[in-house]
Every structure is written in structure tokens, then in C-alpha cells.
Amino acid sequence: MARRRRAVLAVWGLLLVVCAVAYPLLENRLGAMDFGVEGSESTEVDRLVARHFPQFGTEQAVIVLQSGAVTATDAEFRAAVARTITAATAVEGVVDVVGPYDGLPGSATASTWAPPPSTTPRPDAPAPH
């Protein structure tokens, strides 16, 4: 039997309490660094993905397609998305690719989500009412 059993248990108990108190203070410092540049397009995409697709977390790769000539519902744009998904799926190490038209239950998709108001509409697009 240990001679200083109570002292050892007291030290371990104190250490456990100190760690429990310090954890919330240290948790933010232990996270990944933010390499985003405020105001950049990639930072805006990260913000939109976090807001509309929180189930994907923050450590994913996002491919963004943008067109000034066609909308996300046009066949030409959908074909470009399909080609991009096929190419991304073929990359070694890619586990899963979710397209904007696939969606997940309860998530926003290209057909239900509207781009931010700062997006420039097509010149030939009908004016909103």
C-alpha cells in the first residue's frame, strides 16, 4: 500500500480541477489558425458555407462556379456543375462530393438558396417584383 495515498489523490484532484477550469480559456487558442483575408471572395464563400451548410463543418474544400451569363438553373450551368463534380470525384483522396442540386435533408441547395444581394444579376434577367 502507498504511504501517501491521500496526498497523491489530493494532488490529482487539484490537477483535475485546474484543468477543468483552464480548458474553456485554452480551447480557443488550440483551434486552427484563420488564414482568411477579410473581404476576399474565399472568405465570403467560407461564411456562406458555414451559414447555409453547417453540417459540413469548416474543414472542407469548396468549389465555386460563377457566371455572369447564365444562372444556376440554366442547363449550360448545370452541365458545367456536373462536369466539375465528375472531375472532383475522380481526384485521389476525395471521400465525397456533394453537388448543389443534390442537397441533404433539411439543407439549403442552389434551388432554394438565393445568392447574396451584392451579386450582379444577368442583364437579360427579369427584374424582381
MIMI-701852 format. One line per field, with one value per residue (C-alpha): x, y, z; residue number from 0; residue in one letter. Coordinates in steps of 0.2 Angstrom, whole numbers, m for minus. Layout:
// MIMI-701852
px: [X;...]
py: [Y;...]
pz: [Z;...]
i: [NUM;...]
aa: [a;...]
//
This chain:
// MIMI-701852
px: [0;6;10;4;m11;m22;m9;m7;m26;m27;m14;m23;m39;m32;m24;m41;m50;m36;m38;m57;m56;m42;m50;m63;m49;m37;m49;m50;m31;m30;m40;m34;m27;m38;m29;m44;m42;m56;m66;m59;m71;m65;m69;m86;m88;m82;m95;m109;m105;m104;m121;m131;m122;m116;m117;m101;m90;m76;m63;m69;m64;m77;m78;m87;m94;m99;m106;m111;m120;m131;m140;m139;m155;m149;m145;m127;m123;m130;m119;m103;m108;m110;m93;m85;m92;m86;m69;m68;m74;m60;m47;m37;m41;m58;m70;m87;m93;m110;m117;m128;m143;m141;m144;m146;m162;m165;m151;m151;m147;m145;m163;m169;m154;m153;m136;m132;m139;m122;m122;m124;m140;m139;m143;m157;m164;m182;m182;m188;m205]
py: [0;18;28;45;39;54;67;59;58;77;82;73;80;98;95;89;105;116;108;109;127;131;121;134;148;137;129;145;145;127;129;130;147;158;161;170;188;199;205;192;180;165;172;176;158;151;162;157;139;140;148;138;121;119;100;100;109;120;109;105;110;121;123;139;141;158;165;182;175;161;157;141;135;135;119;126;130;113;104;114;109;90;91;98;86;71;79;81;64;57;65;53;55;64;55;63;76;84;94;110;101;85;93;85;83;100;109;123;120;130;129;135;147;164;172;187;204;210;198;206;200;195;210;200;193;199;212;207;212]
pz: [0;m4;11;5;m4;2;m3;m21;m23;m17;m29;m44;m38;m38;m55;m62;m55;m63;m80;m79;m75;m88;m103;m108;m108;m118;m130;m142;m143;m148;m163;m181;m187;m198;m214;m222;m229;m224;m239;m251;m261;m252;m235;m241;m248;m231;m222;m233;m232;m213;m213;m226;m224;m206;m206;m217;m204;m208;m215;m232;m249;m259;m277;m283;m300;m305;m321;m327;m342;m336;m319;m308;m316;m334;m342;m348;m329;m323;m336;m330;m312;m317;m326;m311;m299;m310;m311;m292;m288;m299;m288;m277;m259;m261;m250;m255;m267;m264;m278;m276;m284;m273;m256;m240;m230;m221;m230;m242;m261;m276;m280;m263;m258;m266;m268;m258;m263;m269;m283;m300;m309;m328;m339;m348;m332;m327;m314;m296;m291]
i: [0;1;2;3;4;5;6;7;8;9;10;11;12;13;14;15;16;17;18;19;20;21;22;23;24;25;26;27;28;29;30;31;32;33;34;35;36;37;38;39;40;41;42;43;44;45;46;47;48;49;50;51;52;53;54;55;56;57;58;59;60;61;62;63;64;65;66;67;68;69;70;71;72;73;74;75;76;77;78;79;80;81;82;83;84;85;86;87;88;89;90;91;92;93;94;95;96;97;98;99;100;101;102;103;104;105;106;107;108;109;110;111;112;113;114;115;116;117;118;119;120;121;122;123;124;125;126;127;128]
aa: [m;a;r;r;r;r;a;v;l;a;v;w;g;l;l;l;v;v;c;a;v;a;y;p;l;l;e;n;r;l;g;a;m;d;f;g;v;e;g;s;e;s;t;e;v;d;r;l;v;a;r;h;f;p;q;f;g;t;e;q;a;v;i;v;l;q;s;g;a;v;t;a;t;d;a;e;f;r;a;a;v;a;r;t;i;t;a;a;t;a;v;e;g;v;v;d;v;v;g;p;y;d;g;l;p;g;s;a;t;a;s;t;w;a;p;p;p;s;t;t;p;r;p;d;a;p;a;p;h]
//
